[in-house]
Amino acid sequence: MMVVVLGCAVVLGANAQTTTGKDLAGSAALSENHTTLLAALKAAGLADQASSQGPYTVFAPTNSAFSALPSGTVDNLLKPENKKMLSGILLYHVVQGSVMSSDLKDGQAVTTIQGDKLTVRMKDGKVMLEDAKGNMATVTTADIKATNGVVHSIDTVLMPSK
């Protein structure tokens, strides 16, 4: 039921507070900066499930975020035998509700659909997210609205504790 959200992660446009006019699923192919995420969604079996009612918030890693992972990580995660692990990582980028960047406060913990928490950090006026392993992601494009949620593009792939 909640896995339906991830397809929205590739909705991103150039400006904050853009409204796509589409639901999360209908917006899935609009961003050239999120093709790796779309491939991961397909491999995890989540790509066609992004039309649920929501609302959901997705922290969407860019292609360069995936490229920054250790060599071979993405290829390994895309293997059918790693579908469950990949799905867990992708769902760690989704929270229930429409959370705009202005709603996020320094030190705030948000629970992801996957079950682990992300911690919000504010630095030099930027929204950052700290994952369960201490990695930091910066929101590079915020508040991309779809009819059933919101997307924030991030520069790092977040990793859950399990």
DSSP file (Angstrom, degrees, kcal/mol; ACC not computed):
  #  RESIDUE AA STRUCTURE BP1 BP2  ACC     N-H-->O    O-->H-N    N-H-->O    O-->H-N    TCO  KAPPA ALPHA  PHI   PSI    X-CA   Y-CA   Z-CA
    1    1 A M    >         0   0    0      0, 0.0     3,-0.8     0, 0.0    51,-0.1   0.000 360.0 360.0 360.0 -51.2    0.0    0.0    0.0
    2    2 A M  G >   +     0   0    0      1,-0.2     3,-1.2     2,-0.1     4,-0.2   0.651 360.0  77.1 -83.0 -13.0    2.6    2.6    1.0
    3    3 A V  G >  S+     0   0    0      1,-0.3     3,-0.9     2,-0.1    -1,-0.2   0.604  72.4  87.0 -69.9  -7.6    5.2    1.5   -1.6
    4    4 A V  G <  S+     0   0    0     -3,-0.8     3,-0.4     1,-0.2    -1,-0.3   0.614  73.4  73.0 -67.0 -11.4    3.2    3.3   -4.2
    5    5 A V  G X   +     0   0    0     -3,-1.2     3,-2.3     1,-0.2     4,-0.2   0.818  69.9  80.6 -75.5 -34.0    4.9    6.5   -3.5
    6    6 A L  G X  S+     0   0    0     -3,-0.9     3,-2.3     1,-0.3    -1,-0.2   0.713  75.7  71.9 -59.0 -28.1    8.3    6.1   -5.0
    7    7 A G  G >  S+     0   0    0     -3,-0.4     3,-1.1    39,-0.4    -1,-0.3   0.749  87.9  67.5 -59.7 -20.9    7.5    6.8   -8.6
    8    8 A C  G X  S+     0   0    0     -3,-2.3     3,-1.9     1,-0.2    -1,-0.3   0.676  75.3  87.8 -71.0 -15.0    7.1   10.4   -7.7
    9    9 A A  G <  S+     0   0    0     -3,-2.3     3,-0.3     1,-0.3    -1,-0.2   0.659  84.2  53.9 -63.8 -14.0   10.7   10.8   -7.0
   10   10 A V  G <  S+     0   0    0     -3,-1.1    21,-0.9    14,-0.2    20,-0.4   0.038  78.1  99.7-108.3  28.0   11.4   11.6  -10.5
   11   11 A V    <   +     0   0    0     -3,-1.9    -1,-0.2    19,-0.2    -2,-0.1   0.555  51.9 138.4 -81.8 -10.8    9.0   14.5  -10.8
   12   12 A L        -     0   0    0     -3,-0.3    21,-0.2    -4,-0.1     2,-0.2  -0.004  27.2-179.0 -64.3 138.3   11.5   17.2  -10.3
   13   13 A G        -     0   0    0      2,-0.3    -1,-0.1    18,-0.1     5,-0.0  -0.424  42.8 -93.4-112.0-168.3   11.6   20.4  -12.2
   14   14 A A  S    S+     0   0    0     -2,-0.2     2,-0.4     2,-0.1    -2,-0.1   0.765  98.2  59.1 -84.2 -26.5   14.0   23.3  -12.1
   15   15 A N  S >  S-     0   0    0    126,-0.1     3,-0.9     1,-0.0    -2,-0.3  -0.822  82.1-112.2-114.3 145.0   12.2   25.6   -9.6
   16   16 A A  T 3  S+     0   0    0     -2,-0.4   127,-0.2     1,-0.2   128,-0.1  -0.325 100.7  24.6 -63.9 152.8   11.1   25.1   -6.0
   17   17 A Q  T 3  S+     0   0    0    125,-1.1     2,-0.3   126,-0.3    -1,-0.2   0.763  83.7 157.4  59.6  30.4    7.4   25.0   -5.4
   18   18 A T    <   -     0   0    0     -3,-0.9   127,-3.3   124,-0.3     2,-0.5  -0.626  33.7-145.2 -76.7 140.8    6.6   23.8   -8.9
   19   19 A T  B     -a  145   0A   0     -2,-0.3   127,-0.2   125,-0.2   125,-0.1  -0.956   8.2-164.4-109.3 125.5    3.3   22.0   -9.4
   20   20 A T        -     0   0    0    125,-2.8   126,-0.2    -2,-0.5    -1,-0.1   0.756  24.8-138.0 -79.8 -24.1    3.4   19.3  -11.9
   21   21 A G  S    S+     0   0    0    124,-0.3     2,-0.3     1,-0.3   125,-0.1   0.503  74.0  94.6  76.9   2.8   -0.4   19.0  -12.3
   22   22 A K  S    S-     0   0    0    123,-0.2   125,-2.4     1,-0.1   126,-0.3  -0.828  80.7-107.6-121.0 160.1    0.1   15.2  -12.3
   23   23 A D     >  -     0   0    0     -2,-0.3     4,-1.2   123,-0.2     5,-0.1  -0.288  47.6 -92.3 -76.1 176.5    0.0   12.6   -9.6
   24   24 A L  T  4 S+     0   0    0     28,-0.2     3,-0.2     1,-0.2     4,-0.2   0.873 127.1  48.2 -60.1 -39.1    3.2   11.0   -8.5
   25   25 A A  T >4 S+     0   0    0     25,-1.5     3,-1.4     1,-0.2    -1,-0.2   0.917 109.8  51.4 -68.6 -43.0    2.9    8.1  -11.0
   26   26 A G  T 34 S+     0   0    0      1,-0.3     3,-0.3    24,-0.2    -1,-0.2   0.680 109.7  51.6 -68.5 -16.9    2.1   10.4  -13.9
   27   27 A S  T >< S+     0   0    0     -4,-1.2     3,-1.9    -3,-0.2    -1,-0.3   0.434  77.7 106.6 -95.7  -1.0    5.1   12.5  -13.2
   28   28 A A  T <  S+     0   0    0     -3,-1.4     3,-0.3     1,-0.3    -1,-0.2   0.703  79.7  43.1 -59.1 -26.3    7.6    9.7  -13.0
   29   29 A A  T 3  S+     0   0    0     -3,-0.3    -1,-0.3    -4,-0.2   -18,-0.1   0.241  84.6  96.8-106.0  15.7    9.4   10.3  -16.3
   30   30 A L    <   +     0   0    0     -3,-1.9     2,-0.5   -20,-0.4    -1,-0.2   0.611  69.8  70.5 -83.2 -11.5    9.8   14.1  -16.2
   31   31 A S    >   -     0   0    0    -21,-0.9     3,-0.9    -3,-0.3   -19,-0.1  -0.918  49.7-168.8-118.9 124.7   13.3   14.4  -14.8
   32   32 A E  G >  S+     0   0    0     -2,-0.5     3,-0.7     1,-0.2    -1,-0.1   0.665  90.8  65.7 -73.7 -17.1   16.5   13.5  -16.7
   33   33 A N  G 3  S+     0   0    0      1,-0.2    30,-2.4   -21,-0.2    -1,-0.2   0.416 100.7  49.3 -84.9   1.7   18.4   13.8  -13.3
   34   34 A H  G <>  +     0   0    0     -3,-0.9     4,-2.0    28,-0.2    -1,-0.2   0.001  66.0 117.2-132.0  30.0   16.6   10.8  -11.8
   35   35 A T  H <> S+     0   0    0     -3,-0.7     4,-2.2     2,-0.2     5,-0.1   0.848  78.9  53.3 -69.0 -33.6   16.9    8.0  -14.4
   36   36 A T  H  > S+     0   0    0      2,-0.2     4,-2.4     1,-0.2    -1,-0.2   0.909 108.5  50.5 -66.7 -40.4   18.9    5.8  -12.1
   37   37 A L  H  > S+     0   0    0     24,-0.2     4,-2.7     2,-0.2    -2,-0.2   0.922 109.3  50.9 -61.3 -43.9   16.2    6.2   -9.4
   38   38 A L  H  X S+     0   0    0     -4,-2.0     4,-2.2     1,-0.2    -2,-0.2   0.910 110.0  49.6 -61.4 -42.2   13.6    5.2  -12.0
   39   39 A A  H  X S+     0   0    0     -4,-2.2     4,-2.4     1,-0.2    -1,-0.2   0.899 111.5  49.6 -61.7 -40.6   15.7    2.1  -13.0
   40   40 A A  H  X S+     0   0    0     -4,-2.4     4,-2.1     2,-0.2    -2,-0.2   0.902 108.6  52.4 -65.6 -41.0   15.9    1.2   -9.3
   41   41 A L  H  <>S+     0   0    0     -4,-2.7     5,-3.0     2,-0.2     6,-1.1   0.910 110.9  47.7 -60.5 -42.4   12.2    1.6   -8.8
   42   42 A K  H ><5S+     0   0    0     -4,-2.2     3,-1.1     4,-0.2    -2,-0.2   0.927 111.3  50.0 -64.2 -45.1   11.5   -0.7  -11.7
   43   43 A A  H 3<5S+     0   0    0     -4,-2.4    -1,-0.2     1,-0.3    -2,-0.2   0.834 112.1  48.4 -63.5 -32.6   14.0   -3.3  -10.4
   44   44 A A  T 3<5S-     0   0    0     -4,-2.1    -1,-0.3    -5,-0.2    -2,-0.2   0.518 114.9-116.7 -84.8  -5.9   12.4   -3.1   -7.0
   45   45 A G  T < 5S+     0   0    0     -3,-1.1    -3,-0.2    -4,-0.5    -2,-0.1   0.741  88.0 108.2  77.3  22.9    8.9   -3.5   -8.5
   46   46 A L    > < +     0   0    0     -5,-3.0     3,-1.5    -6,-0.2   -39,-0.4   0.541  44.7  89.9-107.1 -10.3    7.8   -0.1   -7.3
   47   47 A A  T 3  S+     0   0    0     -6,-1.1     3,-0.5     1,-0.3    -5,-0.1   0.818  90.4  44.2 -63.8 -34.1    7.7    1.9  -10.5
   48   48 A D  T 3  S+     0   0    0      1,-0.2    -1,-0.3    -7,-0.2     3,-0.2   0.353  99.8  73.9 -92.3   7.6    4.1    1.2  -11.4
   49   49 A Q    <   +     0   0    0     -3,-1.5     3,-0.5   -46,-0.2    -1,-0.2   0.040  60.9 104.6-109.6  26.5    2.7    1.7   -7.9
   50   50 A A        +     0   0    0     -3,-0.5   -25,-1.5     1,-0.2   -24,-0.2   0.010  55.5  83.3-101.2  30.4    2.9    5.5   -7.6
   51   51 A S        +     0   0    0    -27,-0.2    -1,-0.2    -3,-0.2   -46,-0.1   0.175  56.2 130.1-115.9  21.2   -0.7    6.4   -8.0
   52   52 A S  S    S-     0   0    0     -3,-0.5   -28,-0.2   -48,-0.3   -27,-0.1  -0.217  72.1-104.7 -69.5 166.9   -2.0    5.9   -4.5
   53   53 A Q  S    S+     0   0    0      1,-0.1     3,-0.1     2,-0.1    -1,-0.1   0.845  73.7 135.9 -63.3 -37.2   -4.0    8.6   -2.8
   54   54 A G        -     0   0    0      1,-0.2    -1,-0.1     3,-0.0    95,-0.1  -0.341  61.1-144.6  70.6-154.9   -1.2    9.8   -0.6
   55   55 A P        +     0   0    0      0, 0.0    42,-3.0     0, 0.0     2,-0.3   0.489  44.7 161.1 -82.8 155.7   -0.1   12.3    0.3
   56   56 A Y  E     -Cb  96 149A   0     92,-1.2    94,-2.3    40,-0.3     2,-0.4  -0.939  31.8-140.4-134.2 156.3    3.5   11.3    0.5
   57   57 A T  E     -Cb  95 150A   0     38,-3.0    38,-2.7    -2,-0.3     2,-0.5  -0.982  18.4-163.4-118.2 131.6    6.9   13.1    0.6
   58   58 A V  E     -Cb  94 151A   0     92,-2.3    94,-2.9    -2,-0.4     2,-0.8  -0.958  15.6-154.1-119.0 131.4    9.8   11.7   -1.4
   59   59 A F  E     - b   0 152A   0     34,-3.3    94,-0.2    -2,-0.5    99,-0.2  -0.907  28.2-157.5 -98.9 104.4   13.4   12.6   -0.9
   60   60 A A  E     - b   0 153A   0     92,-2.4    94,-2.7    -2,-0.8     2,-0.1  -0.761   6.5-142.6 -99.3 110.5   14.7   11.8   -4.4
   61   61 A P  E     - b   0 154A   0      0, 0.0   -24,-0.2     0, 0.0    94,-0.2  -0.454  21.1-129.9 -67.9 139.4   18.4   11.0   -5.0
   62   62 A T     >  -     0   0    0     92,-1.7     4,-1.7    -2,-0.1     3,-0.3  -0.284  27.1 -99.8 -79.3 170.3   19.8   12.3   -8.3
   63   63 A N  H  > S+     0   0    0    -30,-2.4     4,-2.4     1,-0.2     5,-0.2   0.902 126.0  54.1 -56.4 -41.8   21.8   10.3  -10.8
   64   64 A S  H  > S+     0   0    0      1,-0.2     4,-1.2   -31,-0.2    -1,-0.2   0.819 102.8  57.4 -66.2 -28.9   25.0   11.8   -9.3
   65   65 A A  H  4 S+     0   0    0     -3,-0.3    92,-0.5    89,-0.2     4,-0.4   0.922 109.9  44.0 -64.4 -43.7   23.9   10.7   -5.8
   66   66 A F  H >< S+     0   0    0     -4,-1.7     3,-1.4     1,-0.2     8,-0.2   0.890 110.1  56.2 -66.8 -38.4   23.8    7.1   -7.1
   67   67 A S  H 3< S+     0   0    0     -4,-2.4    -1,-0.2     1,-0.3    -2,-0.2   0.770  98.9  62.2 -64.5 -25.3   27.1    7.5   -9.0
   68   68 A A  T 3< S+     0   0    0     -4,-1.2    -1,-0.3    -3,-0.2    -2,-0.2   0.602  82.0 101.4 -78.4 -11.0   28.8    8.6   -5.7
   69   69 A L  S <  S-     0   0    0     -3,-1.4     3,-0.1    -4,-0.4     5,-0.1  -0.335  94.0 -75.7 -67.2 156.9   28.1    5.2   -4.1
   70   70 A P    >   -     0   0    0      0, 0.0     3,-2.3     0, 0.0     4,-0.4  -0.186  67.5 -79.6 -53.3 145.8   31.0    2.7   -4.0
   71   71 A S  T 3  S+     0   0    0      1,-0.3    -4,-0.0     2,-0.1    -3,-0.0  -0.174 116.9  14.9 -50.0 131.1   31.8    1.1   -7.4
   72   72 A G  T 3> S+     0   0    0     -3,-0.1     4,-2.3     1,-0.0    -1,-0.3   0.267  91.9 111.8  88.9 -11.0   29.4   -1.7   -8.2
   73   73 A T  H <> S+     0   0    0     -3,-2.3     4,-2.6     2,-0.2     5,-0.2   0.941  79.2  44.0 -62.4 -49.5   26.8   -0.9   -5.5
   74   74 A V  H  > S+     0   0    0     -4,-0.4     4,-2.0    -8,-0.2    -1,-0.2   0.942 114.1  49.7 -63.3 -47.5   24.1    0.2   -7.9
   75   75 A D  H  4 S+     0   0    0      1,-0.2     4,-0.4     2,-0.2    -1,-0.2   0.897 112.7  48.6 -57.4 -40.8   24.6   -2.8  -10.2
   76   76 A N  H >< S+     0   0    0     -4,-2.3     3,-1.2     1,-0.2    -1,-0.2   0.915 110.5  50.0 -66.0 -43.5   24.5   -5.1   -7.2
   77   77 A L  H 3< S+     0   0    0     -4,-2.6     9,-0.3     1,-0.2    -1,-0.2   0.809 104.1  59.9 -66.0 -29.1   21.3   -3.6   -5.8
   78   78 A L  T 3< S+     0   0    0     -4,-2.0    -1,-0.2    -5,-0.2    -2,-0.2   0.563  80.3 109.2 -77.8  -7.6   19.6   -3.9   -9.2
   79   79 A K  S X  S-     0   0    0     -3,-1.2     3,-2.2    -4,-0.4     4,-0.1  -0.447  79.5-121.9 -69.5 141.5   20.1   -7.7   -9.2
   80   80 A P  G >  S+     0   0    0      0, 0.0     3,-1.6     0, 0.0     4,-0.2   0.832 110.8  60.4 -54.1 -35.5   16.8   -9.7   -8.7
   81   81 A E  G 3  S+     0   0    0      1,-0.3     3,-0.2     2,-0.1     4,-0.2   0.634 104.4  51.0 -70.3 -11.2   18.1  -11.4   -5.6
   82   82 A N  G <> S+     0   0    0     -3,-2.2     4,-2.7    -6,-0.2    -1,-0.3   0.166  73.8 113.4-108.3  16.8   18.6   -8.0   -3.9
   83   83 A K  H <> S+     0   0    0     -3,-1.6     4,-2.7     1,-0.2     5,-0.2   0.880  76.4  50.3 -56.6 -43.0   15.1   -6.7   -4.6
   84   84 A K  H  > S+     0   0    0     -4,-0.2     4,-2.1     2,-0.2    -1,-0.2   0.918 112.5  46.3 -65.0 -43.5   14.1   -6.7   -0.9
   85   85 A M  H  > S+     0   0    0      2,-0.2     4,-2.1     1,-0.2    -2,-0.2   0.925 113.9  48.7 -64.1 -44.8   17.2   -4.7    0.1
   86   86 A L  H  X S+     0   0    0     -4,-2.7     4,-2.6    -9,-0.3    -2,-0.2   0.918 109.9  51.9 -61.3 -44.6   16.7   -2.3   -2.8
   87   87 A S  H  X S+     0   0    0     -4,-2.7     4,-2.7    -5,-0.2    -1,-0.2   0.908 108.6  51.3 -59.3 -42.6   13.0   -1.8   -1.9
   88   88 A G  H  X S+     0   0    0     -4,-2.1     4,-1.0     2,-0.2    -1,-0.2   0.895 110.5  48.4 -61.9 -41.1   14.0   -1.1    1.7
   89   89 A I  H  < S+     0   0    0     -4,-2.1     3,-0.4     2,-0.2     4,-0.3   0.930 113.3  47.2 -65.1 -45.0   16.5    1.6    0.6
   90   90 A L  H >< S+     0   0    0     -4,-2.6     3,-1.7     1,-0.2    -2,-0.2   0.908 110.5  51.1 -64.8 -42.1   14.0    3.2   -1.7
   91   91 A L  H >< S+     0   0    0     -4,-2.7     3,-1.4     1,-0.3    23,-1.1   0.705  96.9  69.9 -69.7 -18.1   11.2    3.2    0.9
   92   92 A Y  T 3< S+     0   0    0     -4,-1.0    -1,-0.3    -3,-0.4    -2,-0.2   0.601  93.1  59.6 -70.4 -11.4   13.7    4.9    3.3
   93   93 A H  T <  S+     0   0    0     -3,-1.7   -34,-3.3    -4,-0.3     2,-0.4   0.258  95.7  79.4 -97.5   9.8   13.4    8.0    1.1
   94   94 A V  E <   -C   58   0A   0     -3,-1.4    19,-2.9   -36,-0.2    20,-0.4  -0.962  51.9-177.8-127.2 134.9    9.6    8.3    1.6
   95   95 A V  E     -C   57   0A   0    -38,-2.7   -38,-3.0    -2,-0.4     2,-0.2  -0.945  33.8-106.1-125.2 152.6    7.6    9.7    4.5
   96   96 A Q  E    S+C   56   0A   0     15,-0.5   -40,-0.3    -2,-0.3    15,-0.1  -0.528  82.1  28.7 -76.8 142.3    3.8    9.9    4.8
   97   97 A G  S    S-     0   0    0    -42,-3.0     2,-0.9    -2,-0.2    53,-0.3  -0.064  97.3 -71.1  96.6 162.2    2.2   13.3    4.4
   98   98 A S        -     0   0    0     51,-0.1     2,-0.7   -43,-0.1   -41,-0.1  -0.824  52.9-175.1 -91.8 104.9    3.0   16.3    2.3
   99   99 A V        -     0   0    0     -2,-0.9    44,-0.2    51,-0.2     2,-0.1  -0.890   7.3-159.4-108.3 108.8    6.0   17.8    4.1
  100  100 A M    >>  -     0   0    0     -2,-0.7     3,-1.8     1,-0.1     4,-0.5  -0.472  31.6-110.7 -81.1 157.8    7.2   21.1    2.6
  101  101 A S  G >4 S+     0   0    0      1,-0.3     3,-1.1     2,-0.2    -1,-0.1   0.839 118.7  59.9 -59.6 -32.7   10.8   22.3    3.3
  102  102 A S  G 34 S+     0   0    0      1,-0.2    -1,-0.3     3,-0.0    -3,-0.0   0.676  98.1  60.4 -69.8 -15.6    9.4   25.1    5.5
  103  103 A D  G <4 S+     0   0    0     -3,-1.8     2,-0.3     2,-0.0    -1,-0.2   0.641  86.5  94.0 -81.9 -16.1    7.8   22.4    7.7
  104  104 A L    <<  -     0   0    0     -3,-1.1     2,-0.3    -4,-0.5    17,-0.0  -0.617  57.9-166.9 -86.4 135.0   11.2   20.8    8.5
  105  105 A K    >   -     0   0    0     -2,-0.3     3,-2.2    22,-0.0    15,-0.2  -0.909  32.7 -90.8-122.8 147.9   13.0   21.9   11.7
  106  106 A D  T 3  S+     0   0    0     -2,-0.3    15,-0.2     1,-0.3     3,-0.1  -0.319 113.3  13.9 -56.8 129.1   16.6   21.4   12.8
  107  107 A G  T 3  S+     0   0    0     13,-3.1    -1,-0.3     1,-0.3    14,-0.1   0.316  90.4 143.8  87.5  -7.8   16.9   18.2   14.9
  108  108 A Q    <   -     0   0    0     -3,-2.2    12,-3.4    12,-0.1     2,-0.5  -0.405  41.6-144.2 -66.0 136.8   13.5   16.9   13.8
  109  109 A A  E     -E  119   0B   0     10,-0.2     2,-0.4    -2,-0.1    10,-0.2  -0.901  14.3-167.2-102.3 130.8   13.2   13.2   13.4
  110  110 A V  E     -E  118   0B   0      8,-2.9     8,-2.6    -2,-0.5     2,-0.5  -0.967  15.8-134.7-118.9 135.2   10.9   11.9   10.6
  111  111 A T  E     -E  117   0B   0     -2,-0.4   -15,-0.5     6,-0.2     6,-0.2  -0.751  21.2-144.0 -91.1 129.2    9.9    8.3   10.3
  112  112 A T    >   -     0   0    0      4,-3.0     3,-1.0    -2,-0.5   -17,-0.3  -0.395  26.5-108.1 -87.1 166.0   10.1    6.8    6.8
  113  113 A I  T 3  S+     0   0    0    -19,-2.9   -21,-0.2   -22,-0.7   -18,-0.1   0.828 120.9  62.1 -59.3 -32.3    7.8    4.3    5.2
  114  114 A Q  T 3  S-     0   0    0    -23,-1.1    -1,-0.3   -20,-0.4   -22,-0.2   0.768 118.3-113.7 -66.6 -26.3   10.6    1.8    5.6
  115  115 A G  S <  S+     0   0    0     -3,-1.0    -2,-0.1     1,-0.5     2,-0.1   0.064  81.0 104.1 116.2 -24.1   10.4    2.3    9.4
  116  116 A D        -     0   0    0     -5,-0.1    -4,-3.0     1,-0.1    -1,-0.5  -0.354  67.4-113.8 -82.3 169.7   13.7    3.9   10.2
  117  117 A K  E     -E  111   0B   0     -6,-0.2     2,-0.4    -3,-0.1    -6,-0.2  -0.745  14.6-154.0-105.9 152.6   14.1    7.6   11.0
  118  118 A L  E     -E  110   0B   0     -8,-2.6    -8,-2.9    -2,-0.3     2,-0.5  -0.933  16.9-139.5-114.4 145.9   15.8   10.5    9.2
  119  119 A T  E     -EF 109 130B   0     11,-2.3    11,-3.0    -2,-0.4     2,-0.3  -0.935  13.1-134.9-110.6 128.6   17.1   13.5   11.2
  120  120 A V  E     - F   0 129B   0    -12,-3.4   -13,-3.1    -2,-0.5     2,-0.4  -0.618  23.1-174.6 -80.1 135.1   16.6   17.0    9.7
  121  121 A R  E     - F   0 128B   0      7,-2.8     7,-3.0    -2,-0.3     2,-0.5  -0.987  12.9-151.7-127.9 141.0   19.6   19.3   10.0
  122  122 A M  E     + F   0 127B   0     -2,-0.4     2,-0.4     5,-0.2     5,-0.2  -0.962  22.1 167.5-113.1 127.3   19.7   23.0    9.0
  123  123 A K  E >   - F   0 126B   0      3,-2.2     3,-2.2    -2,-0.5    -2,-0.1  -0.968  67.0 -16.4-144.5 125.3   23.0   24.4    7.8
  124  124 A D  T 3  S-     0   0    0     -2,-0.4     3,-0.1     1,-0.3    -1,-0.1   0.851 127.2 -53.4  50.8  39.6   23.7   27.7    6.1
  125  125 A G  T 3  S+     0   0    0      1,-0.3     2,-0.4     0, 0.0    -1,-0.3   0.533 113.8 119.5  77.7   6.7   20.0   28.0    5.2
  126  126 A K  E <   -F  123   0B   0     -3,-2.2    -3,-2.2    12,-0.0     2,-0.5  -0.820  63.7-126.0-108.0 145.6   19.9   24.5    3.6
  127  127 A V  E     +F  122   0B   0     -2,-0.4    12,-2.8    12,-0.3     2,-0.3  -0.760  34.1 179.4 -86.3 129.7   17.8   21.6    4.6
  128  128 A M  E     -FG 121 138B   0     -7,-3.0    -7,-2.8    -2,-0.5     2,-0.4  -0.918  17.4-145.8-128.2 156.1   19.9   18.4    5.1
  129  129 A L  E     -FG 120 137B   0      8,-2.9     8,-2.5    -2,-0.3     2,-0.5  -0.985   4.3-154.1-124.5 133.3   18.9   14.9    6.1
  130  130 A E  E     -FG 119 136B   0    -11,-3.0   -11,-2.3    -2,-0.4     6,-0.2  -0.925  17.2-149.6-105.9 125.6   21.0   12.6    8.3
  131  131 A D    >   -     0   0    0      4,-2.4     3,-1.8    -2,-0.5   -13,-0.1  -0.221  34.9 -89.4 -86.8-178.9   20.5    8.9    7.7
  132  132 A A  T 3  S+     0   0    0     27,-0.7    -1,-0.1     1,-0.3   -14,-0.1   0.678 127.0  51.5 -64.7 -18.6   20.8    6.0   10.2
  133  133 A K  T 3  S-     0   0    0     26,-0.6    -1,-0.3     2,-0.1    -3,-0.0   0.356 121.3-103.3-100.7   3.9   24.5    5.6    9.3
  134  134 A G  S <  S+     0   0    0     -3,-1.8     2,-0.1     1,-0.3    -2,-0.1   0.479  72.9 143.1  89.2   2.4   25.4    9.3    9.8
  135  135 A N        -     0   0    0     24,-0.2    -4,-2.4    22,-0.0     2,-0.4  -0.472  41.1-139.6 -73.4 148.8   25.5   10.2    6.1
  136  136 A M  E     -G  130   0B   0     -6,-0.2     2,-0.4    -2,-0.1    -6,-0.2  -0.928  15.6-170.3-115.5 135.0   24.2   13.6    5.1
  137  137 A A  E     -G  129   0B   0     -8,-2.5    -8,-2.9    -2,-0.4     2,-0.4  -0.966  12.9-145.4-119.6 139.5   22.1   14.5    2.1
  138  138 A T  E     -G  128   0B   0     -2,-0.4    17,-1.4   -10,-0.2     2,-0.6  -0.878  19.2-122.4-104.1 135.2   21.4   18.1    1.1
  139  139 A V  E     + D   0 154A   0    -12,-2.8   -12,-0.3    -2,-0.4    15,-0.3  -0.667  32.0 177.1 -73.4 117.9   18.0   19.1   -0.5
  140  140 A T  E    S+     0   0A   0     13,-2.6     2,-0.4    -2,-0.6    14,-0.2   0.746  72.5  21.7 -97.2 -28.4   19.0   20.6   -3.8
  141  141 A T  E    S- D   0 153A   0     12,-1.2    12,-2.7  -126,-0.1    -1,-0.3  -0.964  82.2-166.2-139.4 122.4   15.5   21.3   -5.2
  142  142 A A  E     +     0   0A   0     -2,-0.4  -125,-1.1    10,-0.2  -124,-0.3  -0.677  51.1  19.0-111.2 159.9   12.7   21.5   -2.7
  143  143 A D  E     +     0   0A   0     -2,-0.2     2,-0.8  -127,-0.2  -126,-0.3   0.830  57.9 170.8  60.3  44.7    8.9   21.5   -2.7
  144  144 A I  E     - D   0 151A   0      7,-2.7     7,-2.4    -3,-0.2     2,-0.3  -0.795  25.5-148.0 -85.7 112.7    8.0   20.0   -6.0
  145  145 A K  E     +aD  19 150A   0   -127,-3.3  -125,-2.8    -2,-0.8  -124,-0.3  -0.654  22.4 176.5 -92.1 136.6    4.3   19.5   -5.8
  146  146 A A  E >   - D   0 149A   0      3,-3.0     3,-1.1    -2,-0.3  -123,-0.2  -0.767  48.6 -98.8-119.8 172.3    2.3   16.7   -7.3
  147  147 A T  T 3  S+     0   0    0   -125,-2.4  -124,-0.2    -2,-0.3     3,-0.1   0.737 122.6  30.7 -68.3 -19.9   -1.4   16.1   -6.9
  148  148 A N  T 3  S-     0   0    0   -126,-0.3   -92,-1.2     1,-0.1     2,-0.3   0.027 128.9 -20.2-127.3  28.8   -0.7   13.4   -4.2
  149  149 A G  E <   -bD  56 146A   0     -3,-1.1    -3,-3.0   -94,-0.3     2,-0.3  -0.991  62.2 -92.4 164.4-168.0    2.5   14.5   -2.6
  150  150 A V  E     -bD  57 145A   0    -94,-2.3   -92,-2.3    -2,-0.3     2,-0.4  -0.979  23.7-150.4-141.4 149.7    5.7   16.5   -2.7
  151  151 A V  E     -bD  58 144A   0     -7,-2.4    -7,-2.7    -2,-0.3     2,-0.4  -0.954   5.7-167.9-125.5 142.0    9.3   15.8   -3.8
  152  152 A H  E     -b   59   0A   0    -94,-2.9   -92,-2.4    -2,-0.4     2,-0.3  -0.991  21.6-137.5-125.1 120.6   12.6   17.1   -2.6
  153  153 A S  E     -bD  60 141A   0    -12,-2.7   -13,-2.6    -2,-0.4   -12,-1.2  -0.601  25.3-166.5 -77.2 136.8   15.6   16.3   -4.8
  154  154 A I  E     -bD  61 139A   0    -94,-2.7   -92,-1.7    -2,-0.3   -89,-0.2  -0.878  26.4-138.3-127.6 159.3   18.7   15.3   -2.8
  155  155 A D  S    S+     0   0    0    -17,-1.4     2,-0.3    -2,-0.3   -16,-0.1   0.335  83.1  51.4 -98.9   6.1   22.4   14.9   -3.5
  156  156 A T  S    S-     0   0    0    -18,-0.2     2,-0.6   -21,-0.1   -90,-0.1  -0.998  79.4-118.6-143.7 143.2   23.0   11.6   -1.6
  157  157 A V        -     0   0    0    -92,-0.5     2,-0.2    -2,-0.3   -97,-0.1  -0.741  35.8-135.8 -80.1 123.9   21.5    8.2   -1.4
  158  158 A L        -     0   0    0     -2,-0.6   -66,-0.1   -99,-0.2   -65,-0.1  -0.574  14.6-149.7 -82.0 142.9   20.2    7.7    2.2
  159  159 A M        -     0   0    0     -2,-0.2   -27,-0.7   -24,-0.1   -26,-0.6  -0.958   5.3-139.4-120.9 126.5   20.9    4.4    3.9
  160  160 A P        -     0   0    0      0, 0.0   -29,-0.1     0, 0.0   -71,-0.1  -0.247  27.6-111.0 -73.2 168.5   18.7    2.7    6.5
  161  161 A S              0   0    0      1,-0.2   -30,-0.0   -29,-0.0    -2,-0.0   0.766 360.0 360.0 -72.7 -25.1   20.2    1.0    9.5
  162  162 A K              0   0    0    -74,-0.1    -1,-0.2   -77,-0.0   -74,-0.1   0.375 360.0 360.0-128.9 360.0   19.1   -2.4    8.3
